[in-house]
C-alpha cells in the first residue's frame, strides 16, 4: 500500500496604509501653528482688555485644535512605530492512497461551508411543495375522476357495439339429474 502525505500552505496578508493620515495630520498641525503665530504677536502688542479677551478666545480655540491634532499625530506615530507582523501558517493535509488524492480537511471545510445553504434550499423546496399540495391534490382528483368516468363511458360504448349473447338453453332434465327444488 502506497501512502504519501503532503501539506499545502495557505497565507493571508493584511495591511493598512496610514501614510496619507500621517501626512494630513502633519500638514494640519503646521497650518494651525501658522494660524497661532499672528494671534501671539497681537497678544504681545494688545493694550486694551477688550482686545486681550478677544485674542485670548481665538488663541484658545487654535491651541485646542493644535493639541487635538498633536494627540492624533502622536497616536498615529506610535501606531506606525509599533507595527507588527503576525505570521500564521496552516497546512492542508492531502494524502494519496493508491494514487488517489484524498483531502479530508478540505472536504470537511467544503461540507461545513456548503451545508447551511443546502439545508436552506431543502427547506425552500419543502415549503414550496406544501404550498402546492392542494393544487397537486386537485389535479390528482381531476385525473382520477376523468379515468373513472372515461372507463364507464367506454364500457357503455363498447356494450353498444358488441351484440348481447343469447342465454344458453337449459339442459333437459333427466331422471339422474333432478332439478333443484326451490
N, C-alpha and C positions, 0 to 999 in steps of 0.2 A: 504494500500500500504506500503510495507516494503522497506525502503531506508537506506542503510548504506554506509558510506564513510570511506575509509582508505587511508593512504599515504605510499608509499614505498620510502625510501631514497636512492639516488644514490651517491656514493662517488668516487673521483678520487684522487690518491696520486701520486705526482710527487716529485722527489728529484734528486739531482745530488751530487755525492760524489767527493769532491775536496781534499781528503786526499792524494792521490798519487801526485797531483800537489804540494801540500804544502810540502810534504817530499822531492820531487825532487828539488824544489827551495831552500829548506834549505840545502840540500847536495851540490848543485851547488854553493851556496854562501860560504859554508865552504871551498870548493876547490879553489875558486877564492881568498879568503883571504890567504889560504896557499900558493898560487902562488905569491901573493903580498909580503909576508914576505921576501923572498930572494932578491927581487928587492930593497926593502927598505934597507936591510943590505948592498947590493952592493953600493947603492947610498951614504950611510954614509961613506964608505971607498974609494969612487972614488975620484981621484985627477985630472985626465985629463978631459978637456972639452968634448972631443970626447966621452969618457966613460959615462960622466954625461948625454949627449944628447941621447945616445943610450938607457941607462937605463931609462931615463925620458919618452922616447917614449913607451917603453914596459910597464912601470908603468902606464902611462896614459891609455893605452889600457886595462890593467887589472882593473884599477879603474872605467873605463867606464862600463865594464861588471859587476862589483860589484854593481855600482849604479843602473844599469838597473835591475839586479836581485833583489836588495833590494826593488826597487819600485814595482816590480811584487809581491814580497813576502809580502810587506805591504798591497797592494791591496787585495791579497788573504786572508790575516789575517783579514782585515776589512770585507771582504765578508763573512767569516766564522763567525765572531763575530756578524755581523748584520743579520744573517739568521733569517727568519721569517716563521711562519707557517700561512698559509692562509687556512681557512676552509670555504667552501661554501657548503651549503646543498640545495637541491631542492627536491621537492616531486613530485611524480607521482600520480595524482588523479585517484582513482579507486572507482567506485560506483557499488553497487549491487541493481538492480531493479528487483523485483520478482524473486530473486535468480540467476539472470543472471549477469555476470561480464561485466561492461561497463567501458572502459578506453578511454575517448575521447582524452586526451592529447597524449597518446601513439599512438592511431590510426592516429591522425593528423601528428605526427612526422614520422610515418612509411610512410604515404602518401607523405609527403614532401621529404623524403629520396628516395622513390622508384619512384616518379613522373618523374624526368628527364630521368632516364634510360628507363622507359616505353615509354615516348614520342620519345626517340631516336629509340627504337625498332619499333614503329609505322612508323616513318619516313623512316627507312630502308625498311620496308615491302612495303610502298607505292612506293619508288624508284625502288625496285625490280619488282613490278607489272608494273610500267610504262616502264621499260626496257624490260619486257617480253610481253608487249601488242602486238607488231607486230607479234610475234610468235603465240600468242593466236588467233589473228585475222586470220592468215594464216590457222591454224588448223580448225577454225570455218568455213572458206570459203571452205576448202577442204571437210569437212564433209557435208556441205550443198550441194555442187556440187555432191558429191557421192550419197547422198539421192535423189536428183533431177533426175540424170541420171539413177540411180538404179530403181527408180519408173517408169521412161519412158520405160526402158528395160523390166521391169516386166509387164507393160501393153501390150507391143508388144508381149511378150512371151505368156501372158495369152490370148491375142486376137487370137493367132495362135492355141491354144488348144481348145477354145470354138468355135463351129461352128456358123457361122453367121446366124441370124434369117432371115427367108424369110419375105418380107414385106407382110402384110395382104392385101388381095384384097379389092379394094374399094367397098363399098356397092352399089348395083344397085340404080339407081336414080328413084325416084318416083315422081309423079306429086306433091305431097305435099312437097316434099323436093327438090326444084330445085337446080341445081348445080350452084355454084357461077360463075359469069362471070368474065373473065379476063379483 
